[in-house]
């Protein structure tokens, strides 16, 4: 399935230190996926959370690693791999949208956590970034 172009959703370089995250924890609750990103702040560890809603599929895997999905990169990537990107023309997201009768548009997201050596691909209806205290 073709991915199409990528679009920047969240630029992690705006808040992550240059060397990246300290830890990444992934948890699900029903159809919600939470990704807690812990990183070194100025004086203490800080945390932010990506919350994906109406998730129908996700893959959290080692990076570099074995590609288990048949996604075809048919266009040049413009978004850095350590930022959250969306593929608005993704054939897989279109197929998921057609599959569900509730009418929500499924979006195809991806991000790589370079210090944790993990990749995350999510098919969900939305995402928000939450500051954690």
LUMPA-302712 format. One record per residue: residue number from 1; residue in three letters; x, y negated, z of N, C-alpha, C in turn. Coordinates in steps of 0.02 Angstrom, whole numbers, always signed. Each point is the difference from the previous one (the first is absolute). Layout:
<atoms>
<atom NUM; 'ALA'; <X; Y; Z>; <X; Y; Z>; <X; Y; Z>>
...
</atoms>
This chain:
<atoms>
<atom 1; 'UNK'; <+42; +59; +0>; <-42; -59; +0>; <+44; -63; +0>>
<atom 2; 'UNK'; <-20; -48; -39>; <+40; -61; -6>; <-15; -48; +57>>
<atom 3; 'UNK'; <+54; -34; +22>; <-6; -48; +55>; <-18; -70; -25>>
<atom 4; 'UNK'; <+28; -20; -56>; <-9; -69; -22>; <+45; -47; +39>>
<atom 5; 'UNK'; <-18; -63; -1>; <+41; -52; +32>; <-6; +4; +76>>
<atom 6; 'UNK'; <+50; -28; +35>; <-4; -5; +72>; <-7; -73; +20>>
<atom 7; 'UNK'; <-36; -11; +56>; <-14; -67; +24>; <+18; -3; +74>>
<atom 8; 'UNK'; <+34; -53; +21>; <+20; -8; +70>; <-62; -12; +44>>
<atom 9; 'UNK'; <-6; +40; +54>; <-54; -9; +48>; <+28; -30; +64>>
<atom 10; 'UNK'; <+53; +31; +28>; <+32; -25; +62>; <+75; +4; -9>>
<atom 11; 'UNK'; <+32; -58; +8>; <+73; -4; -5>; <+30; +11; +69>>
<atom 12; 'UNK'; <+26; +59; +12>; <+28; +16; +66>; <+64; -37; +15>>
<atom 13; 'UNK'; <+34; -26; -51>; <+62; -37; +11>; <-13; -65; +37>>
<atom 14; 'UNK'; <-62; -23; +2>; <-17; -61; +36>; <+5; +9; +76>>
<atom 15; 'UNK'; <-3; +62; +25>; <+2; +11; +72>; <+46; +57; +23>>
<atom 16; 'UNK'; <+17; +46; -44>; <+46; +54; +20>; <+72; -26; -2>>
<atom 17; 'UNK'; <+43; +24; +46>; <+71; -18; -6>; <+29; +30; -64>>
<atom 18; 'UNK'; <+56; -26; -20>; <+32; +22; -63>; <+11; +75; -3>>
<atom 19; 'UNK'; <+14; +31; +56>; <+15; +72; +2>; <-63; +42; +7>>
<atom 20; 'UNK'; <-59; -32; +4>; <-63; +37; -2>; <-30; +16; +67>>
<atom 21; 'UNK'; <-44; +49; -1>; <-40; +19; +58>; <+40; +46; +46>>
<atom 22; 'UNK'; <-22; +4; +64>; <+31; +45; +48>; <-36; +67; -1>>
<atom 23; 'UNK'; <-67; -2; +3>; <-40; +61; -5>; <-64; -15; -39>>
<atom 24; 'UNK'; <-30; +54; -25>; <-64; -4; -35>; <-42; +58; +26>>
<atom 25; 'UNK'; <-60; -16; +25>; <-47; +51; +23>; <-64; -4; -40>>
<atom 26; 'UNK'; <-25; +57; -22>; <-60; +4; -40>; <-53; +39; +38>>
<atom 27; 'UNK'; <-61; -27; +2>; <-55; +34; +35>; <-65; -12; -38>>
<atom 28; 'UNK'; <-45; +49; +5>; <-66; -7; -31>; <-54; +1; +54>>
<atom 29; 'UNK'; <-54; -35; -16>; <-59; +1; +42>; <-60; -4; -47>>
<atom 30; 'UNK'; <-30; +58; -13>; <-53; +2; -50>; <+29; -16; -68>>
<atom 31; 'UNK'; <-27; -51; -34>; <+24; -19; -66>; <+47; -61; +3>>
<atom 32; 'UNK'; <+27; -14; +59>; <+47; -55; +9>; <+70; +28; +11>>
<atom 33; 'UNK'; <+48; -30; -33>; <+71; +19; +7>; <+37; -59; +29>>
<atom 34; 'UNK'; <+34; +12; +57>; <+40; -52; +32>; <+74; +17; -7>>
<atom 35; 'UNK'; <+39; -50; -20>; <+72; +8; -6>; <+33; -52; +45>>
<atom 36; 'UNK'; <+28; +22; +56>; <+32; -46; +47>; <+74; -4; -17>>
<atom 37; 'UNK'; <+22; -61; -13>; <+69; -13; -20>; <+33; -37; +58>>
<atom 38; 'UNK'; <+50; +31; +29>; <+37; -30; +55>; <+67; -25; -26>>
<atom 39; 'UNK'; <+21; -59; +22>; <+62; -29; -25>; <+30; -46; +53>>
<atom 40; 'UNK'; <+65; -14; -8>; <+35; -43; +47>; <-22; -73; -10>>
<atom 41; 'UNK'; <-26; -29; +54>; <-16; -71; +0>; <+60; -39; +27>>
<atom 42; 'UNK'; <-10; -63; +14>; <+55; -41; +26>; <+24; +24; +68>>
<atom 43; 'UNK'; <-48; +20; +44>; <+19; +22; +67>; <-28; +68; +20>>
<atom 44; 'UNK'; <-54; +21; -32>; <-32; +64; +16>; <-21; +35; -64>>
<atom 45; 'UNK'; <-18; +63; +7>; <-28; +36; -57>; <-69; -29; -16>>
<atom 46; 'UNK'; <-13; -12; -62>; <-65; -25; -22>; <-35; +53; -41>>
<atom 47; 'UNK'; <-66; -6; -6>; <-39; +48; -38>; <-53; -35; -42>>
<atom 48; 'UNK'; <-9; +27; -58>; <-55; -21; -44>; <-34; +64; -23>>
<atom 49; 'UNK'; <-63; -6; -19>; <-38; +58; -20>; <-35; -13; -67>>
<atom 50; 'UNK'; <+10; +46; -46>; <-39; +1; -62>; <-60; +43; +13>>
<atom 51; 'UNK'; <-60; -25; -14>; <-61; +38; +10>; <-35; +7; -68>>
<atom 52; 'UNK'; <-1; +61; -24>; <-33; +16; -64>; <-70; +25; +17>>
<atom 53; 'UNK'; <-51; -26; -36>; <-69; +18; +14>; <-30; +41; -58>>
<atom 54; 'UNK'; <-47; +42; +18>; <-34; +45; -49>; <+51; +39; -40>>
<atom 55; 'UNK'; <+45; +33; +35>; <+53; +39; -31>; <-28; +65; -27>>
<atom 56; 'UNK'; <+16; +16; -62>; <-21; +64; -28>; <+59; +47; -9>>
<atom 57; 'UNK'; <+61; -27; -2>; <+59; +43; -8>; <+62; -41; +18>>
<atom 58; 'UNK'; <+49; +34; +30>; <+65; -32; +11>; <+54; +53; +3>>
<atom 59; 'UNK'; <+61; -22; -16>; <+58; +43; +4>; <+55; -38; +36>>
<atom 60; 'UNK'; <+26; +30; +53>; <+55; -28; +39>; <+56; +52; -4>>
<atom 61; 'UNK'; <+54; -17; -34>; <+50; +50; -16>; <+70; -27; +9>>
<atom 62; 'UNK'; <+49; +45; +0>; <+70; -19; +4>; <+20; -36; -64>>
<atom 63; 'UNK'; <+44; -49; +8>; <+27; -38; -56>; <+74; -10; +10>>
<atom 64; 'UNK'; <+42; +17; -47>; <-18; +33; -62>; <-24; +71; +13>>
<atom 65; 'UNK'; <-39; +25; -46>; <-28; +67; +8>; <-28; +26; -65>>
<atom 66; 'UNK'; <-41; +50; +6>; <-29; +32; -58>; <-66; -35; -18>>
<atom 67; 'UNK'; <-7; -19; -62>; <-62; -31; -24>; <-53; +54; -7>>
<atom 68; 'UNK'; <-55; -6; +37>; <-53; +51; -4>; <-62; -25; -36>>
<atom 69; 'UNK'; <-1; -63; -20>; <-56; -27; -37>; <+22; -16; -71>>
<atom 70; 'UNK'; <-44; +9; -47>; <+17; -11; -71>; <-19; -71; -21>>
<atom 71; 'UNK'; <+35; -50; +29>; <-11; -69; -19>; <+52; -20; -51>>
<atom 72; 'UNK'; <-24; -31; -53>; <+45; -21; -54>; <+11; -76; +5>>
<atom 73; 'UNK'; <+63; -18; +10>; <+18; -71; +3>; <+5; -26; -71>>
<atom 74; 'UNK'; <-56; -26; -25>; <-4; -22; -70>; <+19; -73; -9>>
<atom 75; 'UNK'; <+14; -36; +54>; <+21; -69; -4>; <+56; -12; +50>>
<atom 76; 'UNK'; <+39; -52; -12>; <+54; -17; +45>; <-28; -24; +67>>
<atom 77; 'UNK'; <+32; +20; +54>; <-21; -23; +67>; <+25; -71; +12>>
<atom 78; 'UNK'; <-42; -41; +29>; <+19; -69; +16>; <+2; -11; +75>>
<atom 79; 'UNK'; <-31; +44; +39>; <-4; -7; +72>; <+56; +41; +32>>
<atom 80; 'UNK'; <+39; -28; +47>; <+51; +39; +34>; <-31; +62; +33>>
<atom 81; 'UNK'; <+37; +55; +2>; <-28; +62; +26>; <-15; -3; +75>>
<atom 82; 'UNK'; <+33; -45; +37>; <-13; -5; +71>; <-55; -51; +17>>
<atom 83; 'UNK'; <-39; -21; -50>; <-59; -42; +10>; <-61; +41; -17>>
<atom 84; 'UNK'; <-58; -20; +27>; <-61; +36; -16>; <-25; -24; -68>>
<atom 85; 'UNK'; <-7; +47; -46>; <-23; -14; -68>; <-66; +34; -13>>
<atom 86; 'UNK'; <-38; -29; -46>; <-61; +31; -24>; <+7; +10; -75>>
<atom 87; 'UNK'; <-29; +54; -25>; <-3; +13; -72>; <-73; -10; -22>>
<atom 88; 'UNK'; <-19; -60; -20>; <-71; -13; -16>; <-25; +38; -61>>
<atom 89; 'UNK'; <+44; +24; -43>; <-21; +36; -60>; <+12; +75; +6>>
<atom 90; 'UNK'; <+11; +25; +60>; <+14; +70; +12>; <-56; +45; -23>>
<atom 91; 'UNK'; <+17; +49; -42>; <-50; +48; -23>; <-25; +43; +58>>
<atom 92; 'UNK'; <+43; +15; +48>; <-21; +40; +58>; <-50; -38; +43>>
<atom 93; 'UNK'; <+11; -64; +11>; <-47; -40; +39>; <-67; -5; -35>>
<atom 94; 'UNK'; <+1; -6; -65>; <-62; -2; -39>; <-38; +66; +7>>
<atom 95; 'UNK'; <+36; +55; -2>; <-32; +66; +8>; <-31; +7; +70>>
<atom 96; 'UNK'; <+36; -23; +52>; <-28; +3; +68>; <-63; -44; +5>>
<atom 97; 'UNK'; <+2; -59; -31>; <-58; -45; +2>; <-61; +33; -31>>
<atom 98; 'UNK'; <+10; +34; -56>; <-55; +36; -34>; <-25; +59; +41>>
<atom 99; 'UNK'; <+45; +31; +38>; <-17; +59; +38>; <-49; -14; +57>>
<atom 100; 'UNK'; <+7; -58; +33>; <-41; -16; +58>; <-61; -41; -20>>
<atom 101; 'UNK'; <-59; +20; +23>; <-62; -34; -19>; <-14; -64; +40>>
<atom 102; 'UNK'; <+39; -15; +52>; <-17; -57; +43>; <+16; -67; -31>>
<atom 103; 'UNK'; <+35; -1; -56>; <+9; -62; -37>; <+61; -41; +16>>
<atom 104; 'UNK'; <+39; +18; +51>; <+60; -39; +15>; <+55; +14; -50>>
<atom 105; 'UNK'; <+37; -52; -18>; <+55; +8; -47>; <+61; +27; +38>>
<atom 106; 'UNK'; <+25; +56; -21>; <+60; +30; +30>; <+62; -32; -31>>
<atom 107; 'UNK'; <+46; -18; +43>; <+62; -33; -22>; <+59; +47; +14>>
<atom 108; 'UNK'; <+51; -6; -41>; <+60; +42; +4>; <+57; -42; +28>>
<atom 109; 'UNK'; <+24; +17; +60>; <+54; -37; +33>; <+62; +44; +6>>
<atom 110; 'UNK'; <+58; -32; +5>; <+63; +37; +15>; <+49; -46; +35>>
<atom 111; 'UNK'; <+41; +31; +44>; <+54; -35; +34>; <+52; +52; +19>>
<atom 112; 'UNK'; <+62; -20; +1>; <+55; +42; +23>; <+30; -31; +63>>
<atom 113; 'UNK'; <+10; +40; +51>; <+33; -21; +61>; <+72; +25; -4>>
<atom 114; 'UNK'; <+45; -45; -18>; <+68; +20; -18>; <+41; +23; +59>>
<atom 115; 'UNK'; <-7; -31; +59>; <+38; +22; +58>; <-26; +66; +27>>
<atom 116; 'UNK'; <-65; +10; -3>; <-31; +62; +24>; <+3; +56; -53>>
<atom 117; 'UNK'; <+21; -18; -62>; <+3; +48; -55>; <-67; +34; -13>>
<atom 118; 'UNK'; <-53; -42; -6>; <-67; +25; -11>; <-33; -39; -57>>
<atom 119; 'UNK'; <-44; +34; -36>; <-42; -34; -50>; <-72; +10; +21>>
<atom 120; 'UNK'; <-42; -49; -17>; <-70; +3; +16>; <-40; -21; -61>>
<atom 121; 'UNK'; <-45; +44; -22>; <-47; -15; -54>; <-70; +9; +29>>
<atom 122; 'UNK'; <-43; -50; -10>; <-67; +1; +30>; <-51; -20; -53>>
<atom 123; 'UNK'; <-56; +37; +0>; <-59; -18; -39>; <-53; -20; +50>>
<atom 124; 'UNK'; <-16; -64; +1>; <-46; -28; +49>; <-37; -59; -30>>
<atom 125; 'UNK'; <-52; -22; +35>; <-39; -58; -25>; <+31; -66; +22>>
<atom 126; 'UNK'; <+42; -1; +50>; <+31; -63; +22>; <+56; +12; +49>>
<atom 127; 'UNK'; <+37; -55; +14>; <+54; +2; +48>; <+6; -68; +34>>
<atom 128; 'UNK'; <+17; +1; +64>; <+15; -62; +35>; <+63; +10; +41>>
<atom 129; 'UNK'; <+34; -55; +13>; <+60; +0; +42>; <-18; -32; +66>>
<atom 130; 'UNK'; <+14; +36; +55>; <-18; -23; +67>; <+64; -10; +41>>
<atom 131; 'UNK'; <+6; -58; +33>; <+54; -11; +48>; <-19; +35; +64>>
<atom 132; 'UNK'; <+47; +38; +29>; <-13; +34; +64>; <+41; -33; +54>>
<atom 133; 'UNK'; <-29; -4; +59>; <+36; -30; +56>; <+28; +52; +46>>
</atoms>
